[in-house]
Amino acid sequence: MNGGDLVKYLASDLDGTLLQEDHTIRKEDVQAILRFKEEGNKLIISTGRPLEGIKRAFKNYPEIEYDYVVACNGSVVLDKNDNIIYNNYINPETAKLIFKDIVDDKNMFIHFENDGEVYSIESEIKVENEIGIMFSNILPKEVVLKEDGKYTMISAMAIDEDINAAEEMKNNLIEKYGQDVEAFRNQIFVDIAPKNCSKGIALKSLSEKIGINLEDLYVIGDSYNDISMFEITDKSFTFTYAEDGVKKQANNIVNSVAECINKIL
């Protein structure tokens, strides 16, 4: 146990933070996480990914044991045994309107979680990367536009990796549906969550439920959907490579998760 038996909590983003572009975790980061855990501290994974994507990310790293999960940008919170602590859904009528607006954008790969299962929408464009594999359950767009769903997350990926196109879509969604949903840009992704859902709100709710003192909560992330985490604790970290708008919101700038953990310990 660390000094004074004080348990520290680290909430870490995945993509661009723990996971590199090749979907691996740096050896130094793995070792730092193991040391962090060995000293009795707790790891929270806080990500825009659904649970299936989180499990895929850690498939080759069974030695890393996280304690809690904030998934789908705060729409779902689970414990380490996948028990749901709470979840939230996008209003189904609003979801259908959003799908109607974005489904024919040929530059965007549309994917979502519906009642615990992950899907993409039928398209002429084939996405061969991990996102395409993860969301390989395909539904015809006619079904998605007609049927009500229990959506914890809707997401669009800019296929040509155009950050500006993703930013424009996010802004348009907020302008049209901001009274009903939250929209975040996470690198080339636009993540849509139920209203009043964010990583920060979810972490604050989890802290209240299990008795975490926010003074003992550290957070790290690399993108705009991580800023809500930065807002609930002054122990916030981002990276030298993050966009300037993200770096301005964090209190600490580091080169790696390992460097962050070294500072914490």
C-alpha atoms as an extended CHARMM CRD file, in Angstrom:
* protein
*
       265  EXT
         1         1  MET       CA              0.0000000000        0.0000000000        0.0000000000  PROA      1               0.0000000000
         2         2  ASN       CA              1.2040000000        3.5270000000       -0.7080000000  PROA      2               0.0000000000
         3         3  GLY       CA              2.2270000000        5.9610000000        1.9950000000  PROA      3               0.0000000000
         4         4  GLY       CA             -0.3710000000        6.5780000000        4.6720000000  PROA      4               0.0000000000
         5         5  ASP       CA             -2.6620000000        3.8970000000        3.2150000000  PROA      5               0.0000000000
         6         6  LEU       CA             -4.1520000000        6.6000000000        0.9810000000  PROA      6               0.0000000000
         7         7  VAL       CA             -5.8000000000        5.0430000000       -2.0670000000  PROA      7               0.0000000000
         8         8  LYS       CA             -5.3460000000        7.0160000000       -5.2630000000  PROA      8               0.0000000000
         9         9  TYR       CA             -7.6080000000        6.6750000000       -8.2850000000  PROA      9               0.0000000000
        10        10  LEU       CA             -6.4260000000        7.1890000000      -11.8530000000  PROA      10              0.0000000000
        11        11  ALA       CA             -9.0470000000        7.6160000000      -14.5740000000  PROA      11              0.0000000000
        12        12  SER       CA             -7.3940000000        7.0380000000      -17.9240000000  PROA      12              0.0000000000
        13        13  ASP       CA             -8.6680000000        7.5030000000      -21.4420000000  PROA      13              0.0000000000
        14        14  LEU       CA             -7.8450000000        4.7300000000      -23.9350000000  PROA      14              0.0000000000
        15        15  ASP       CA             -7.3400000000        5.7370000000      -27.5740000000  PROA      15              0.0000000000
        16        16  GLY       CA             -4.4730000000        8.1760000000      -27.9330000000  PROA      16              0.0000000000
        17        17  THR       CA             -3.6930000000        7.8830000000      -24.2240000000  PROA      17              0.0000000000
        18        18  LEU       CA             -3.0330000000        4.2870000000      -23.2070000000  PROA      18              0.0000000000
        19        19  LEU       CA             -3.5320000000        2.8320000000      -26.6800000000  PROA      19              0.0000000000
        20        20  GLN       CA             -1.1500000000        3.9020000000      -29.4050000000  PROA      20              0.0000000000
        21        21  GLU       CA             -2.0820000000        4.1620000000      -33.0900000000  PROA      21              0.0000000000
        22        22  ASP       CA             -1.1600000000        0.4980000000      -33.5930000000  PROA      22              0.0000000000
        23        23  HSD       CA             -3.4980000000       -0.4180000000      -30.6810000000  PROA      23              0.0000000000
        24        24  THR       CA             -0.6470000000       -1.4720000000      -28.4240000000  PROA      24              0.0000000000
        25        25  ILE       CA              0.2360000000       -0.1760000000      -24.9560000000  PROA      25              0.0000000000
        26        26  ARG       CA              3.7920000000        0.9690000000      -24.3450000000  PROA      26              0.0000000000
        27        27  LYS       CA              5.7940000000       -1.4170000000      -22.1720000000  PROA      27              0.0000000000
        28        28  GLU       CA              6.7360000000        1.4490000000      -19.8330000000  PROA      28              0.0000000000
        29        29  ASP       CA              3.0410000000        2.3150000000      -19.3970000000  PROA      29              0.0000000000
        30        30  VAL       CA              2.1380000000       -1.2930000000      -18.6000000000  PROA      30              0.0000000000
        31        31  GLN       CA              4.8900000000       -1.4810000000      -15.9910000000  PROA      31              0.0000000000
        32        32  ALA       CA              3.8390000000        1.8380000000      -14.4670000000  PROA      32              0.0000000000
        33        33  ILE       CA              0.1970000000        0.7220000000      -14.2110000000  PROA      33              0.0000000000
        34        34  LEU       CA              1.2340000000       -2.5190000000      -12.5220000000  PROA      34              0.0000000000
        35        35  ARG       CA              3.3300000000       -0.5740000000      -10.0270000000  PROA      35              0.0000000000
        36        36  PHE       CA              0.4180000000        1.8350000000       -9.4320000000  PROA      36              0.0000000000
        37        37  LYS       CA             -1.8940000000       -1.1150000000       -8.7310000000  PROA      37              0.0000000000
        38        38  GLU       CA              0.6420000000       -2.9850000000       -6.6000000000  PROA      38              0.0000000000
        39        39  GLU       CA              0.7040000000       -0.0180000000       -4.2460000000  PROA      39              0.0000000000
        40        40  GLY       CA             -3.0200000000       -0.4620000000       -3.6140000000  PROA      40              0.0000000000
        41        41  ASN       CA             -4.3650000000        2.1720000000       -5.9840000000  PROA      41              0.0000000000
        42        42  LYS       CA             -7.3580000000        1.8850000000       -8.3270000000  PROA      42              0.0000000000
        43        43  LEU       CA             -7.5270000000        2.1860000000      -12.1210000000  PROA      43              0.0000000000
        44        44  ILE       CA            -10.6070000000        3.5180000000      -13.8980000000  PROA      44              0.0000000000
        45        45  ILE       CA            -10.8650000000        3.2320000000      -17.6750000000  PROA      45              0.0000000000
        46        46  SER       CA            -12.7460000000        6.2630000000      -19.0130000000  PROA      46              0.0000000000
        47        47  THR       CA            -13.4110000000        6.1090000000      -22.7400000000  PROA      47              0.0000000000
        48        48  GLY       CA            -15.7670000000        6.7270000000      -25.5960000000  PROA      48              0.0000000000
        49        49  ARG       CA            -15.5810000000        3.0300000000      -26.4490000000  PROA      49              0.0000000000
        50        50  PRO       CA            -18.3450000000        0.5550000000      -25.5990000000  PROA      50              0.0000000000
        51        51  LEU       CA            -17.5130000000       -2.3630000000      -23.3160000000  PROA      51              0.0000000000
        52        52  GLU       CA            -16.7600000000       -4.7120000000      -26.2230000000  PROA      52              0.0000000000
        53        53  GLY       CA            -14.1530000000       -2.2860000000      -27.5300000000  PROA      53              0.0000000000
        54        54  ILE       CA            -12.5850000000       -1.9680000000      -24.0930000000  PROA      54              0.0000000000
        55        55  LYS       CA            -12.2470000000       -5.7380000000      -23.7690000000  PROA      55              0.0000000000
        56        56  ARG       CA            -10.7180000000       -5.8940000000      -27.2360000000  PROA      56              0.0000000000
        57        57  ALA       CA             -8.1670000000       -3.2500000000      -26.2410000000  PROA      57              0.0000000000
        58        58  PHE       CA             -7.0040000000       -5.2540000000      -23.2090000000  PROA      58              0.0000000000
        59        59  LYS       CA             -7.1550000000       -8.6890000000      -24.8220000000  PROA      59              0.0000000000
        60        60  ASN       CA             -3.3640000000       -8.8590000000      -25.1170000000  PROA      60              0.0000000000
        61        61  TYR       CA             -2.7820000000       -7.2950000000      -21.6920000000  PROA      61              0.0000000000
        62        62  PRO       CA             -4.3930000000       -9.6390000000      -19.1450000000  PROA      62              0.0000000000
        63        63  GLU       CA             -1.9550000000       -8.4120000000      -16.5050000000  PROA      63              0.0000000000
        64        64  ILE       CA             -3.7290000000       -5.0230000000      -16.4290000000  PROA      64              0.0000000000
        65        65  GLU       CA             -6.7530000000       -5.2310000000      -14.1430000000  PROA      65              0.0000000000
        66        66  TYR       CA             -8.9690000000       -2.1710000000      -14.0640000000  PROA      66              0.0000000000
        67        67  ASP       CA            -11.3860000000       -1.5510000000      -11.1970000000  PROA      67              0.0000000000
        68        68  TYR       CA            -14.1370000000        0.4950000000      -12.8730000000  PROA      68              0.0000000000
        69        69  VAL       CA            -15.1640000000        1.4550000000      -16.3850000000  PROA      69              0.0000000000
        70        70  VAL       CA            -16.7110000000        4.6460000000      -17.6750000000  PROA      70              0.0000000000
        71        71  ALA       CA            -17.8050000000        3.6790000000      -21.1950000000  PROA      71              0.0000000000
        72        72  CYS       CA            -19.5600000000        5.3970000000      -24.1040000000  PROA      72              0.0000000000
        73        73  ASN       CA            -18.4050000000        8.8400000000      -22.9070000000  PROA      73              0.0000000000
        74        74  GLY       CA            -20.1440000000        8.4500000000      -19.5660000000  PROA      74              0.0000000000
        75        75  SER       CA            -23.3960000000        6.8310000000      -20.6790000000  PROA      75              0.0000000000
        76        76  VAL       CA            -22.4610000000        3.5750000000      -18.9560000000  PROA      76              0.0000000000
        77        77  VAL       CA            -20.5280000000        2.9270000000      -15.7290000000  PROA      77              0.0000000000
        78        78  LEU       CA            -19.5280000000       -0.5980000000      -14.6970000000  PROA      78              0.0000000000
        79        79  ASP       CA            -17.4740000000       -2.3120000000      -12.0380000000  PROA      79              0.0000000000
        80        80  LYS       CA            -14.5840000000       -4.6590000000      -12.8230000000  PROA      80              0.0000000000
        81        81  ASN       CA            -16.9830000000       -7.6030000000      -13.1180000000  PROA      81              0.0000000000
        82        82  ASP       CA            -19.0450000000       -5.8130000000      -15.8040000000  PROA      82              0.0000000000
        83        83  ASN       CA            -21.9150000000       -5.1570000000      -13.4030000000  PROA      83              0.0000000000
        84        84  ILE       CA            -23.7080000000       -1.9970000000      -14.5280000000  PROA      84              0.0000000000
        85        85  ILE       CA            -23.6480000000        0.7170000000      -11.9000000000  PROA      85              0.0000000000
        86        86  TYR       CA            -25.7910000000        2.9280000000      -14.0700000000  PROA      86              0.0000000000
        87        87  ASN       CA            -26.5660000000        3.6370000000      -17.7060000000  PROA      87              0.0000000000
        88        88  ASN       CA            -28.3890000000        6.2230000000      -19.7740000000  PROA      88              0.0000000000
        89        89  TYR       CA            -29.9630000000        6.2260000000      -23.2350000000  PROA      89              0.0000000000
        90        90  ILE       CA            -30.4960000000        8.7150000000      -26.0270000000  PROA      90              0.0000000000
        91        91  ASN       CA            -34.1560000000        9.5020000000      -26.6250000000  PROA      91              0.0000000000
        92        92  PRO       CA            -35.1170000000        7.1090000000      -29.4640000000  PROA      92              0.0000000000
        93        93  GLU       CA            -36.9720000000        9.7610000000      -31.4790000000  PROA      93              0.0000000000
        94        94  THR       CA            -33.9700000000       12.0900000000      -31.2450000000  PROA      94              0.0000000000
        95        95  ALA       CA            -31.6990000000        9.2050000000      -32.2500000000  PROA      95              0.0000000000
        96        96  LYS       CA            -33.7400000000        8.5780000000      -35.3960000000  PROA      96              0.0000000000
        97        97  LEU       CA            -33.5330000000       12.2500000000      -36.3530000000  PROA      97              0.0000000000
        98        98  ILE       CA            -29.7690000000       12.1910000000      -35.8500000000  PROA      98              0.0000000000
        99        99  PHE       CA            -29.4200000000        9.0480000000      -37.9470000000  PROA      99              0.0000000000
       100       100  LYS       CA            -31.5170000000       10.6580000000      -40.6780000000  PROA      100             0.0000000000
       101       101  ASP       CA            -29.1660000000       13.6480000000      -40.7140000000  PROA      101             0.0000000000
       102       102  ILE       CA            -25.8700000000       11.7700000000      -40.8130000000  PROA      102             0.0000000000
       103       103  VAL       CA            -26.5160000000        8.3600000000      -42.3580000000  PROA      103             0.0000000000
       104       104  ASP       CA            -25.9340000000        9.4750000000      -45.9640000000  PROA      104             0.0000000000
       105       105  ASP       CA            -22.6530000000       11.2780000000      -45.2700000000  PROA      105             0.0000000000
       106       106  LYS       CA            -20.3000000000        9.1500000000      -47.3420000000  PROA      106             0.0000000000
       107       107  ASN       CA            -17.2580000000       10.4010000000      -45.4550000000  PROA      107             0.0000000000
       108       108  MET       CA            -18.5480000000        9.1110000000      -42.1230000000  PROA      108             0.0000000000
       109       109  PHE       CA            -18.6220000000        5.5570000000      -40.7870000000  PROA      109             0.0000000000
       110       110  ILE       CA            -21.6550000000        5.4560000000      -38.4820000000  PROA      110             0.0000000000
       111       111  HSD       CA            -21.6050000000        3.0380000000      -35.5520000000  PROA      111             0.0000000000
       112       112  PHE       CA            -23.4550000000        2.7380000000      -32.2710000000  PROA      112             0.0000000000
       113       113  GLU       CA            -24.3120000000        0.6780000000      -29.1980000000  PROA      113             0.0000000000
       114       114  ASN       CA            -27.9020000000       -0.4890000000      -28.8920000000  PROA      114             0.0000000000
       115       115  ASP       CA            -28.9760000000       -2.2830000000      -25.7030000000  PROA      115             0.0000000000
       116       116  GLY       CA            -25.4870000000       -3.6420000000      -25.0690000000  PROA      116             0.0000000000
       117       117  GLU       CA            -24.7590000000       -4.7480000000      -28.6470000000  PROA      117             0.0000000000
       118       118  VAL       CA            -22.6110000000       -2.8400000000      -31.1440000000  PROA      118             0.0000000000
       119       119  TYR       CA            -23.5380000000       -2.1890000000      -34.7760000000  PROA      119             0.0000000000
       120       120  SER       CA            -22.7350000000       -0.1700000000      -37.8540000000  PROA      120             0.0000000000
       121       121  ILE       CA            -25.0830000000        0.9860000000      -40.5920000000  PROA      121             0.0000000000
       122       122  GLU       CA            -25.0460000000       -0.6470000000      -44.0120000000  PROA      122             0.0000000000
       123       123  SER       CA            -22.8770000000        1.3530000000      -46.4050000000  PROA      123             0.0000000000
       124       124  GLU       CA            -21.1150000000        1.0610000000      -49.7350000000  PROA      124             0.0000000000
       125       125  ILE       CA            -17.9110000000        2.0260000000      -47.9680000000  PROA      125             0.0000000000
       126       126  LYS       CA            -15.9660000000       -0.7470000000      -46.2540000000  PROA      126             0.0000000000
       127       127  VAL       CA            -13.8760000000        0.1360000000      -43.2120000000  PROA      127             0.0000000000
       128       128  GLU       CA            -11.1140000000       -2.4110000000      -42.7160000000  PROA      128             0.0000000000
       129       129  ASN       CA             -9.5150000000       -1.0920000000      -39.5250000000  PROA      129             0.0000000000
       130       130  GLU       CA            -10.2700000000       -2.0880000000      -35.9240000000  PROA      130             0.0000000000
       131       131  ILE       CA            -13.3960000000        0.0980000000      -35.8340000000  PROA      131             0.0000000000
       132       132  GLY       CA            -14.8240000000       -1.6970000000      -38.8530000000  PROA      132             0.0000000000
       133       133  ILE       CA            -14.0830000000       -5.0580000000      -37.2430000000  PROA      133             0.0000000000
       134       134  MET       CA            -15.5030000000       -4.0500000000      -33.8760000000  PROA      134             0.0000000000
       135       135  PHE       CA            -18.7580000000       -2.8250000000      -35.4440000000  PROA      135             0.0000000000
       136       136  SER       CA            -19.1120000000       -5.6220000000      -37.9970000000  PROA      136             0.0000000000
       137       137  ASN       CA            -22.7380000000       -6.3320000000      -37.0260000000  PROA      137             0.0000000000
       138       138  ILE       CA            -24.4580000000       -4.4020000000      -39.8130000000  PROA      138             0.0000000000
       139       139  LEU       CA            -28.0110000000       -3.0970000000      -39.9140000000  PROA      139             0.0000000000
       140       140  PRO       CA            -29.7820000000       -1.6750000000      -43.0040000000  PROA      140             0.0000000000
       141       141  LYS       CA            -30.3140000000        2.0530000000      -42.6420000000  PROA      141             0.0000000000
       142       142  GLU       CA            -34.0680000000        1.5630000000      -43.2090000000  PROA      142             0.0000000000
       143       143  VAL       CA            -34.2210000000       -0.4570000000      -39.9710000000  PROA      143             0.0000000000
       144       144  VAL       CA            -32.2420000000        2.1000000000      -37.9840000000  PROA      144             0.0000000000
       145       145  LEU       CA            -34.3780000000        4.9770000000      -39.2480000000  PROA      145             0.0000000000
       146       146  LYS       CA            -37.6200000000        3.1830000000      -38.3700000000  PROA      146             0.0000000000
       147       147  GLU       CA            -37.1140000000        1.2310000000      -35.1540000000  PROA      147             0.0000000000
       148       148  ASP       CA            -36.6940000000        2.5920000000      -31.6300000000  PROA      148             0.0000000000
       149       149  GLY       CA            -33.4300000000        1.6570000000      -29.9530000000  PROA      149             0.0000000000
       150       150  LYS       CA            -31.7670000000        1.8470000000      -26.5450000000  PROA      150             0.0000000000
       151       151  TYR       CA            -28.7280000000        3.8290000000      -27.6130000000  PROA      151             0.0000000000
       152       152  THR       CA            -26.0310000000        4.5870000000      -25.0550000000  PROA      152             0.0000000000
       153       153  MET       CA            -23.7730000000        5.8950000000      -27.8130000000  PROA      153             0.0000000000
       154       154  ILE       CA            -23.8450000000        6.9440000000      -31.4620000000  PROA      154             0.0000000000
       155       155  SER       CA            -20.5450000000        7.7120000000      -33.1440000000  PROA      155             0.0000000000
       156       156  ALA       CA            -19.2780000000        8.8110000000      -36.5450000000  PROA      156             0.0000000000
       157       157  MET       CA            -15.7050000000        8.3510000000      -37.7610000000  PROA      157             0.0000000000
       158       158  ALA       CA            -14.2950000000       10.5750000000      -40.5130000000  PROA      158             0.0000000000
       159       159  ILE       CA            -13.0600000000        7.9630000000      -42.9670000000  PROA      159             0.0000000000
       160       160  ASP       CA            -10.5700000000       10.3250000000      -44.5930000000  PROA      160             0.0000000000
       161       161  GLU       CA             -9.3620000000       11.3820000000      -41.1040000000  PROA      161             0.0000000000
       162       162  ASP       CA            -10.5300000000       14.9570000000      -41.6640000000  PROA      162             0.0000000000
       163       163  ILE       CA            -10.6000000000       16.6300000000      -38.2300000000  PROA      163             0.0000000000
       164       164  ASN       CA            -12.3640000000       19.6760000000      -39.6820000000  PROA      164             0.0000000000
       165       165  ALA       CA            -15.2020000000       17.5370000000      -41.0640000000  PROA      165             0.0000000000
       166       166  ALA       CA            -15.6210000000       15.8770000000      -37.6670000000  PROA      166             0.0000000000
       167       167  GLU       CA            -15.6130000000       19.2610000000      -35.9220000000  PROA      167             0.0000000000
       168       168  GLU       CA            -18.2370000000       20.6110000000      -38.3350000000  PROA      168             0.0000000000
       169       169  MET       CA            -20.5080000000       17.6100000000      -37.7610000000  PROA      169             0.0000000000
       170       170  LYS       CA            -20.1520000000       17.9760000000      -33.9940000000  PROA      170             0.0000000000
       171       171  ASN       CA            -21.0750000000       21.6570000000      -34.1370000000  PROA      171             0.0000000000
       172       172  ASN       CA            -24.0810000000       20.9730000000      -36.3600000000  PROA      172             0.0000000000
       173       173  LEU       CA            -25.3330000000       18.2630000000      -34.0040000000  PROA      173             0.0000000000
       174       174  ILE       CA            -25.0050000000       20.5170000000      -30.9720000000  PROA      174             0.0000000000
       175       175  GLU       CA            -26.8460000000       23.3160000000      -32.7720000000  PROA      175             0.0000000000
       176       176  LYS       CA            -29.7440000000       21.0580000000      -33.7900000000  PROA      176             0.0000000000
       177       177  TYR       CA            -29.9750000000       18.5870000000      -30.9180000000  PROA      177             0.0000000000
       178       178  GLY       CA            -28.0120000000       20.1200000000      -28.0600000000  PROA      178             0.0000000000
       179       179  GLN       CA            -31.1160000000       20.2410000000      -25.8780000000  PROA      179             0.0000000000
       180       180  ASP       CA            -31.3320000000       16.4280000000      -26.0130000000  PROA      180             0.0000000000
       181       181  VAL       CA            -27.7820000000       15.0900000000      -26.4470000000  PROA      181             0.0000000000
       182       182  GLU       CA            -24.1260000000       15.7980000000      -25.8140000000  PROA      182             0.0000000000
       183       183  ALA       CA            -21.6840000000       15.7100000000      -28.7390000000  PROA      183             0.0000000000
       184       184  PHE       CA            -17.9080000000       15.5440000000      -28.4260000000  PROA      184             0.0000000000
       185       185  ARG       CA            -15.1150000000       15.4280000000      -30.9650000000  PROA      185             0.0000000000
       186       186  ASN       CA            -12.5120000000       12.8430000000      -30.0940000000  PROA      186             0.0000000000
       187       187  GLN       CA             -9.7840000000       13.2130000000      -32.7250000000  PROA      187             0.0000000000
       188       188  ILE       CA            -11.5370000000       12.1260000000      -35.9770000000  PROA      188             0.0000000000
       189       189  PHE       CA            -14.6060000000       10.7780000000      -34.1600000000  PROA      189             0.0000000000
       190       190  VAL       CA            -17.8310000000       12.5150000000      -33.2340000000  PROA      190             0.0000000000
       191       191  ASP       CA            -19.3310000000       10.8350000000      -30.1750000000  PROA      191             0.0000000000
       192       192  ILE       CA            -22.9800000000       11.4430000000      -29.2980000000  PROA      192             0.0000000000
       193       193  ALA       CA            -24.2160000000       10.6770000000      -25.7820000000  PROA      193             0.0000000000
       194       194  PRO       CA            -27.4250000000       11.2540000000      -23.8320000000  PROA      194             0.0000000000
       195       195  LYS       CA            -27.9250000000       14.7340000000      -22.4100000000  PROA      195             0.0000000000
       196       196  ASN       CA            -25.9810000000       15.4070000000      -19.2090000000  PROA      196             0.0000000000
       197       197  CYS       CA            -23.6130000000       12.5170000000      -19.8890000000  PROA      197             0.0000000000
       198       198  SER       CA            -19.8690000000       13.0030000000      -20.0500000000  PROA      198             0.0000000000
       199       199  LYS       CA            -16.7960000000       11.3370000000      -18.6550000000  PROA      199             0.0000000000
       200       200  GLY       CA            -16.5770000000       14.0010000000      -15.9670000000  PROA      200             0.0000000000
       201       201  ILE       CA            -20.2030000000       13.7020000000      -14.8750000000  PROA      201             0.0000000000
       202       202  ALA       CA            -19.9000000000        9.9090000000      -14.7830000000  PROA      202             0.0000000000
       203       203  LEU       CA            -16.7070000000       10.0290000000      -12.7260000000  PROA      203             0.0000000000
       204       204  LYS       CA            -18.2650000000       12.4590000000      -10.2790000000  PROA      204             0.0000000000
       205       205  SER       CA            -21.3150000000       10.2170000000       -9.9000000000  PROA      205             0.0000000000
       206       206  LEU       CA            -19.1250000000        7.1410000000       -9.4360000000  PROA      206             0.0000000000
       207       207  SER       CA            -17.0720000000        9.0100000000       -6.8310000000  PROA      207             0.0000000000
       208       208  GLU       CA            -20.1970000000        9.8840000000       -4.8690000000  PROA      208             0.0000000000
       209       209  LYS       CA            -21.4980000000        6.3290000000       -5.0840000000  PROA      209             0.0000000000
       210       210  ILE       CA            -18.3640000000        4.5050000000       -3.9170000000  PROA      210             0.0000000000
       211       211  GLY       CA            -16.8910000000        7.2410000000       -1.7210000000  PROA      211             0.0000000000
       212       212  ILE       CA            -13.9510000000        8.5750000000       -3.7320000000  PROA      212             0.0000000000
       213       213  ASN       CA            -12.5940000000       11.8750000000       -2.4710000000  PROA      213             0.0000000000
       214       214  LEU       CA            -12.0190000000       13.9900000000       -5.5830000000  PROA      214             0.0000000000
       215       215  GLU       CA             -8.7560000000       15.1060000000       -3.9700000000  PROA      215             0.0000000000
       216       216  ASP       CA             -7.5600000000       11.5330000000       -4.5730000000  PROA      216             0.0000000000
       217       217  LEU       CA             -8.7270000000       11.3980000000       -8.2120000000  PROA      217             0.0000000000
       218       218  TYR       CA             -6.2270000000       11.8370000000      -11.0540000000  PROA      218             0.0000000000
       219       219  VAL       CA             -7.3150000000       11.9450000000      -14.6920000000  PROA      219             0.0000000000
       220       220  ILE       CA             -5.4760000000       11.7050000000      -17.9990000000  PROA      220             0.0000000000
       221       221  GLY       CA             -6.6460000000       12.0460000000      -21.5850000000  PROA      221             0.0000000000
       222       222  ASP       CA             -5.6630000000       13.4740000000      -24.9350000000  PROA      222             0.0000000000
       223       223  SER       CA             -8.8110000000       14.8520000000      -26.5670000000  PROA      223             0.0000000000
       224       224  TYR       CA            -11.7740000000       17.1790000000      -26.1960000000  PROA      224             0.0000000000
       225       225  ASN       CA            -14.0560000000       14.5190000000      -24.7410000000  PROA      225             0.0000000000
       226       226  ASP       CA            -11.5890000000       14.3240000000      -21.8320000000  PROA      226             0.0000000000
       227       227  ILE       CA            -11.9640000000       17.9670000000      -20.8040000000  PROA      227             0.0000000000
       228       228  SER       CA            -15.0130000000       17.1740000000      -18.6690000000  PROA      228             0.0000000000
       229       229  MET       CA            -12.6950000000       14.9950000000      -16.5490000000  PROA      229             0.0000000000
       230       230  PHE       CA            -10.2470000000       17.8710000000      -16.1880000000  PROA      230             0.0000000000
       231       231  GLU       CA            -13.0560000000       20.0360000000      -14.8320000000  PROA      231             0.0000000000
       232       232  ILE       CA            -13.7480000000       17.9080000000      -11.7410000000  PROA      232             0.0000000000
       233       233  THR       CA            -10.2080000000       17.6690000000      -10.3550000000  PROA      233             0.0000000000
       234       234  ASP       CA             -7.1090000000       19.8330000000      -10.3670000000  PROA      234             0.0000000000
       235       235  LYS       CA             -5.0240000000       16.6720000000      -10.8300000000  PROA      235             0.0000000000
       236       236  SER       CA             -5.4830000000       16.5630000000      -14.6020000000  PROA      236             0.0000000000
       237       237  PHE       CA             -2.9310000000       15.4140000000      -17.1790000000  PROA      237             0.0000000000
       238       238  THR       CA             -2.6740000000       15.5660000000      -20.9490000000  PROA      238             0.0000000000
       239       239  PHE       CA              0.1360000000       15.1570000000      -23.4650000000  PROA      239             0.0000000000
       240       240  THR       CA              2.6490000000       17.2270000000      -25.3410000000  PROA      240             0.0000000000
       241       241  TYR       CA              1.0440000000       15.9830000000      -28.5770000000  PROA      241             0.0000000000
       242       242  ALA       CA             -2.5450000000       16.9090000000      -27.6270000000  PROA      242             0.0000000000
       243       243  GLU       CA             -4.3060000000       19.7190000000      -29.4670000000  PROA      243             0.0000000000
       244       244  ASP       CA             -3.6980000000       23.1540000000      -27.9940000000  PROA      244             0.0000000000
       245       245  GLY       CA             -7.3400000000       23.5120000000      -26.9320000000  PROA      245             0.0000000000
       246       246  VAL       CA             -6.9840000000       20.3820000000      -24.8140000000  PROA      246             0.0000000000
       247       247  LYS       CA             -3.6240000000       21.3360000000      -23.3280000000  PROA      247             0.0000000000
       248       248  LYS       CA             -5.0350000000       24.6590000000      -22.1520000000  PROA      248             0.0000000000
       249       249  GLN       CA             -7.5760000000       22.8070000000      -19.9840000000  PROA      249             0.0000000000
       250       250  ALA       CA             -5.1600000000       20.4370000000      -18.2200000000  PROA      250             0.0000000000
       251       251  ASN       CA             -2.9780000000       21.2970000000      -15.2510000000  PROA      251             0.0000000000
       252       252  ASN       CA             -0.1140000000       18.9650000000      -16.1870000000  PROA      252             0.0000000000
       253       253  ILE       CA              1.5380000000       18.1270000000      -19.5140000000  PROA      253             0.0000000000
       254       254  VAL       CA              3.3970000000       14.8130000000      -19.8590000000  PROA      254             0.0000000000
       255       255  ASN       CA              4.8600000000       12.5950000000      -22.5620000000  PROA      255             0.0000000000
       256       256  SER       CA              3.3260000000        9.3070000000      -21.4350000000  PROA      256             0.0000000000
       257       257  VAL       CA              1.0310000000        7.5960000000      -18.9640000000  PROA      257             0.0000000000
       258       258  ALA       CA              4.1440000000        6.2760000000      -17.2420000000  PROA      258             0.0000000000
       259       259  GLU       CA              5.3580000000        9.8340000000      -16.6480000000  PROA      259             0.0000000000
       260       260  CYS       CA              1.9430000000       10.7350000000      -15.2320000000  PROA      260             0.0000000000
       261       261  ILE       CA              2.0210000000        7.7760000000      -12.8240000000  PROA      261             0.0000000000
       262       262  ASN       CA              5.5860000000        8.5980000000      -11.7640000000  PROA      262             0.0000000000
       263       263  LYS       CA              4.3910000000       12.0800000000      -10.8000000000  PROA      263             0.0000000000
       264       264  ILE       CA              1.4000000000       10.6520000000       -8.9020000000  PROA      264             0.0000000000
       265       265  LEU       CA              3.5030000000        8.1940000000       -6.9300000000  PROA      265             0.0000000000
